[in-house]
Structure formats: C-alpha cells, structure tokens
Amino acid sequence: MDQVPSSPQEAQSLPTCYRHPDRETGIRCTRCERPICPECMVSASVGFQCPDCVRNGSGTGHAPSASQPRTLAGGTVSADPRLVTKILIGANLLLYLVQMALGDRFTDRLDLIGRAWVPGLGTSLQGVAEGQWYRLVTSMFLHSGVTHILFNMLSLWWIGGPLEAALGRARYLTLYFVSGLAGSALTYLLAPPNQPSLGASGAIFGLFGATAVLMRHLKYDMRPLVILLVINLIFTFSPYFNISWQAHVGGLVGGVVVGYAMVHAPRKRRSLIQFGVCALVLAAGLIMIVARTAQLT
C-alpha cells in the first residue's frame, strides 16, 4: 500500500482513482496496483483491493476458484447436481433403442465376451482376448431387455443422484467408470470365455458400495441400504436368474475402495489420493485382463 505524500509538491502529482478520475489518491490496489480512492477501497488480508479484483478473486489474493463451495469429497458444487446421472441414463436408454432397432447383430459386436465364435459375425473368433478390448466398456451400456434396463436405470437414478451431489461431477463419473471396468475385468477373468455379459450393473453396484461408505461416514441409518443391497445380492447369486455375479462383485468391491478414498482422503492431498486410488483399481483390473488374455491365447 502506497502512502500519501506529505509535501504539496508531491501532492500535485498524485494519480487519480481509476473509477473516479476526478479524485486524487495515494492508495493503490495490492493486487493490480491501480490507484483507488477511499470509496473504492475494499479491505483485504494485506492492504486494500479494488472492486474488480475482489469480484474476480476471493478478496484475499487467492485464485477465483479458491472461494467456490466444495462438496464433501472436494468437488465443485454445481447448479444441477444430477446432470451426469441424467446423461448416463440418457446414454443407456439411447443405446438400448439402437439395440432394439438393429437387433442381436449390433449387441453381439459390443457385449462382453472372452473368446468365442459368434454366429452372424463371420468365421473368425470374437472377444476381448482377440484384441476387442472396447467390449469391456461398451458392454456397460447395453441391456438384455426392458426389465433389465428399467431396474438398472431406476437404481442409477435413486443411488446416483444423491451420490453425484455428494462427490461432485468429476469424482462421481470417475467412480462410475472405474467400478464398471472393475466389474468387466472380473467377469472377463472368471466367467466362461463364450458367455456373453452386458449391463450397467457393475457400475451401479459400485455406486451402492460408495454410498455405503458415505452413509457410514455421515453416521446415517444404513439399514435401508443394507436391505436393498442384500436383496440385490440374493438375485445375483440365485440359480433362477441368469445374472453375471462377477460384474456385481467386481463393481461392488471397486466402488467400496474408490468410495473410501473419495470420502476419507485428507484435505491436504485429497485429489492426489482420490485419483491415485482410482488408478490403482484400474491397474488391478488391467492385470486381470492381461492375465486372462494370456490364458485364453
């Protein structure tokens, strides 16, 4: 902060306020160093700042983002806390409509299969072991029928919306894909190589796991979630339903691990720990995929 000169000669050369040219001043903004009059001065941690710097920053010399409200996991609070969930539901519904329009040939090209000959796709072997790694991701957006997609999308809306609001968009989307890929990797590793698998259940079970971690952290009543999860696991392991239990278990474990990192990471190194754990889960999935590929080929 510049001091007002004491001599009349120095006073004649005083600058004028950048917002009020008719007012001389000896004070300058501590951030941009523009001259400001008493009316424009805003107290800061050190000296004074001009109104423009206060609007563009936090008023304390920090970046503008420093004063933005944050979610429990450190994400940015958004105007629509369910936007990513809506987009994911829309993507699943759109691909389901494409499945219905194009038939099994489209689904067979994108579902998760280890290594097998698929009727209608030529004489060559198909599957992840044949280099079609994209199936690990595309299978997460395909469904086998109306009941399948309806149940998954309702679960995604009920569980995903509140979780997205708690984590923030980037962390929520990362959790979704990491959990889904963990489910796909375990399915590829343990399921018969000629058994096709598809559905968003792996990612959704990951959201279940992360929600359980969050509720326990907030000391909420977990009984409704536990009951819902138990019912889902009963259906998962029931011999009367043709369900890929590997995807559910892989997604659930991945969601619990990533969710724990998202919720419990210390503030000082929060982003590093959160996304570092996500990278470790993905690395574990990659090891399973490479090992299974070597086994099948």
C-alpha positions in Angstrom: 0.0 0.0 0.0 1.4 3.4 -1.1 1.5 6.2 1.5 0.0 9.6 0.8 2.9 12.1 0.2 3.4 14.7 2.8 4.7 17.7 0.7 2.5 19.9 -1.5 4.8 19.4 -4.5 4.3 15.6 -4.3 0.5 16.0 -3.8 0.3 17.8 -7.2 1.5 14.6 -9.0 -0.9 12.2 -7.2 -2.7 9.8 -9.6 -6.5 9.7 -9.8 -8.8 6.8 -8.9 -9.3 4.5 -11.9 -13.0 4.5 -11.3 -13.3 8.2 -10.3 -10.9 10.3 -12.4 -11.8 13.5 -10.5 -10.4 12.1 -7.2 -6.7 12.0 -6.4 -5.4 9.3 -4.2 -2.2 7.9 -2.9 -3.6 4.4 -2.3 -3.1 1.5 -4.8 -4.7 -1.9 -5.1 -2.4 -4.5 -3.6 -3.2 -6.9 -6.5 -3.4 -4.9 -9.7 -1.7 -1.7 -8.3 -4.3 0.6 -9.9 -5.0 3.8 -7.8 -8.2 3.6 -5.8 -10.0 6.2 -3.7 -11.4 5.6 -0.3 -14.8 4.8 -1.7 -13.4 2.0 -3.9 -11.1 0.5 -1.3 -12.0 -3.0 0.0 -10.1 -4.2 3.0 -8.1 -7.4 2.3 -5.8 -9.5 4.4 -3.0 -7.2 3.4 -3.7 -3.6 2.4 -6.7 -2.8 0.2 -8.0 -4.1 -3.1 -10.1 -2.6 -5.9 -13.7 -3.8 -6.6 -12.7 -5.6 -9.8 -10.0 -7.7 -8.1 -12.5 -8.6 -5.3 -15.1 -9.7 -7.9 -12.6 -11.7 -9.9 -10.9 -13.3 -6.8 -11.6 -14.2 -3.3 -10.7 -10.8 -1.8 -7.7 -12.4 -0.1 -5.3 -12.7 -3.0 -6.3 -16.2 -3.9 -7.5 -17.5 -7.3 -11.2 -17.1 -8.1 -11.8 -20.8 -7.6 -10.4 -20.8 -4.0 -13.7 -19.4 -2.6 -16.0 -21.7 -4.6 -18.1 -24.0 -2.4 -17.0 -27.6 -2.4 -18.7 -31.0 -1.9 -17.8 -33.4 0.9 -15.3 -35.0 -1.4 -13.8 -31.8 -2.6 -15.7 -31.5 -5.9 -17.2 -28.3 -7.2 -20.8 -27.7 -6.3 -22.9 -27.4 -9.5 -26.3 -25.9 -10.2 -27.7 -29.2 -11.4 -26.3 -31.9 -9.1 -27.8 -34.7 -11.1 -26.6 -33.7 -14.6 -24.1 -36.6 -15.0 -26.7 -39.1 -13.8 -29.2 -37.8 -16.4 -26.6 -38.1 -19.1 -25.7 -41.6 -18.1 -29.3 -42.6 -18.1 -29.8 -41.0 -21.4 -26.8 -42.8 -23.0 -28.1 -46.2 -21.7 -31.6 -45.6 -23.0 -30.3 -44.4 -26.4 -28.1 -47.4 -26.9 -31.0 -49.7 -25.8 -33.2 -48.1 -28.5 -30.4 -48.7 -31.0 -30.2 -52.4 -29.8 -33.9 -52.8 -30.4 -33.6 -51.2 -33.9 -30.6 -53.1 -35.1 -31.1 -56.4 -33.4 -28.7 -59.0 -32.0 -26.0 -58.4 -34.6 -25.3 -55.0 -33.1 -25.4 -56.3 -29.5 -23.1 -59.2 -30.3 -20.5 -56.8 -31.6 -20.3 -54.8 -28.3 -21.2 -57.1 -25.4 -18.6 -58.6 -23.2 -17.3 -62.0 -24.3 -13.9 -63.5 -23.6 -13.2 -65.6 -26.7 -15.7 -67.4 -28.9 -17.2 -67.9 -32.3 -20.3 -65.8 -32.6 -22.9 -66.8 -35.2 -23.5 -64.0 -37.6 -20.2 -62.3 -37.1 -18.2 -64.3 -39.6 -15.8 -67.2 -39.1 -13.2 -65.5 -37.0 -13.2 -65.7 -33.2 -14.6 -62.7 -31.3 -13.9 -61.3 -27.9 -11.6 -59.4 -25.6 -8.9 -62.0 -26.0 -8.9 -61.2 -29.7 -8.0 -57.6 -29.1 -11.5 -56.3 -28.8 -10.9 -54.5 -25.5 -13.6 -52.0 -26.2 -16.1 -54.6 -25.2 -15.1 -54.0 -21.6 -16.6 -50.5 -21.8 -19.4 -50.8 -24.4 -21.0 -53.8 -22.5 -21.6 -51.4 -19.6 -24.2 -49.5 -21.8 -26.1 -52.5 -23.2 -29.1 -54.3 -21.8 -30.9 -57.6 -22.5 -34.5 -56.4 -22.1 -37.0 -53.9 -20.8 -36.9 -55.3 -17.2 -33.1 -55.3 -17.2 -32.7 -51.6 -18.2 -35.7 -50.4 -16.2 -34.3 -51.9 -13.0 -30.8 -50.6 -13.6 -31.9 -47.1 -14.6 -34.2 -46.7 -11.6 -31.3 -47.8 -9.4 -29.0 -45.4 -11.1 -31.4 -42.5 -10.5 -32.1 -43.3 -6.8 -28.5 -44.1 -5.9 -26.6 -42.0 -8.4 -28.3 -38.6 -8.0 -27.5 -38.1 -4.3 -24.0 -39.6 -4.7 -23.2 -37.2 -7.5 -24.3 -34.3 -5.3 -22.0 -35.5 -2.5 -18.9 -36.2 -4.6 -19.1 -33.7 -7.5 -19.4 -34.5 -11.2 -15.8 -35.4 -12.0 -15.3 -37.7 -9.0 -18.8 -39.3 -9.5 -18.1 -40.0 -13.2 -14.7 -41.5 -12.3 -16.3 -43.7 -9.7 -18.9 -44.9 -12.2 -16.4 -45.9 -14.9 -13.8 -47.4 -12.5 -16.4 -49.5 -10.8 -17.9 -50.6 -14.2 -14.5 -51.5 -15.5 -13.7 -53.4 -12.3 -16.8 -55.5 -12.8 -16.0 -56.1 -16.5 -12.4 -57.2 -15.6 -13.6 -59.7 -13.0 -16.2 -61.0 -15.4 -13.6 -61.5 -18.1 -11.3 -63.2 -15.7 -13.8 -65.7 -14.1 -16.7 -66.2 -16.5 -16.6 -68.8 -19.2 -15.0 -67.2 -22.3 -18.0 -68.0 -24.5 -20.5 -66.5 -22.1 -21.7 -63.0 -23.2 -22.3 -60.4 -20.5 -23.8 -56.9 -20.6 -25.4 -54.3 -18.4 -24.7 -51.3 -16.2 -25.0 -53.4 -13.1 -21.2 -53.4 -12.3 -21.1 -49.6 -12.3 -24.3 -49.4 -10.3 -23.1 -51.9 -7.7 -20.0 -49.6 -7.4 -22.4 -46.7 -6.6 -24.0 -48.9 -3.9 -20.6 -49.6 -2.4 -19.6 -45.9 -2.4 -23.0 -44.9 -1.0 -22.5 -47.3 1.9 -19.1 -45.8 2.7 -20.6 -42.3 2.5 -23.6 -43.1 4.7 -21.3 -44.7 7.3 -19.1 -41.7 7.3 -22.1 -39.4 7.8 -23.5 -41.7 10.5 -26.8 -42.2 8.6 -29.1 -45.2 9.2 -27.7 -47.8 6.9 -30.4 -50.4 7.3 -32.4 -49.5 4.2 -29.3 -49.6 2.0 -28.1 -52.9 3.5 -31.6 -54.4 2.9 -31.6 -53.2 -0.7 -28.1 -54.5 -1.2 -28.9 -57.9 0.3 -31.9 -58.3 -1.9 -29.8 -57.5 -5.0 -27.1 -60.0 -3.9 -29.8 -62.7 -3.5 -31.0 -62.1 -7.0 -27.3 -62.0 -8.2 -26.5 -65.5 -6.8 -29.9 -67.1 -7.4 -29.7 -70.0 -9.9 -33.1 -68.9 -11.3 -31.7 -65.8 -12.8 -29.0 -65.6 -15.5 -27.0 -62.8 -13.8 -23.3 -62.2 -14.1 -22.3 -62.2 -10.4 -18.7 -61.4 -11.3 -19.7 -58.0 -12.6 -21.7 -57.2 -9.5 -19.0 -58.3 -7.1 -16.2 -56.6 -9.0 -18.2 -53.4 -9.2 -19.1 -53.5 -5.6 -15.5 -54.0 -4.4 -14.2 -51.3 -6.8 -16.9 -48.9 -5.6 -16.1 -49.5 -1.9 -12.4 -48.9 -2.4 -12.8 -45.8 -4.6 -15.6 -44.5 -2.4 -13.5 -44.8 0.7 -10.7 -42.8 -1.0 -13.2 -40.2 -2.1 -14.8 -39.7 1.3 -11.8 -40.2 3.7 -8.9 -38.7 1.8 -7.2 -35.9 3.9 -7.9 -32.4 2.6 -4.3 -31.5 2.1 -3.6 -34.2 -0.6 -7.2 -35.1 -1.4 -7.1 -35.1 -5.2 -3.8 -36.9 -5.4 -5.1 -39.7 -3.1 -8.5 -40.0 -4.6 -7.4 -40.3 -8.2 -4.3 -42.3 -7.2 -6.6 -44.9 -5.7 -8.7 -44.9 -8.9 -5.5 -45.5 -10.9 -4.6 -48.5 -8.6 -8.0 -50.1 -9.1 -7.7 -49.7 -12.8 -4.2 -51.2 -12.7 -5.6 -54.2 -10.8 -8.2 -54.6 -13.4 -5.6 -54.3 -16.2 -3.6 -57.1 -14.6 -6.6 -59.4 -14.5 -7.3 -58.6 -18.2 -3.8 -59.3 -19.3 -3.6 -62.5 -17.3 -6.9 -63.8 -18.7 -5.8 -62.9 -22.2 -2.6 -64.8 -21.9 -4.6 -67.8 -20.6 -7.0 -67.8 -23.4 -4.5 -67.3 -26.2 
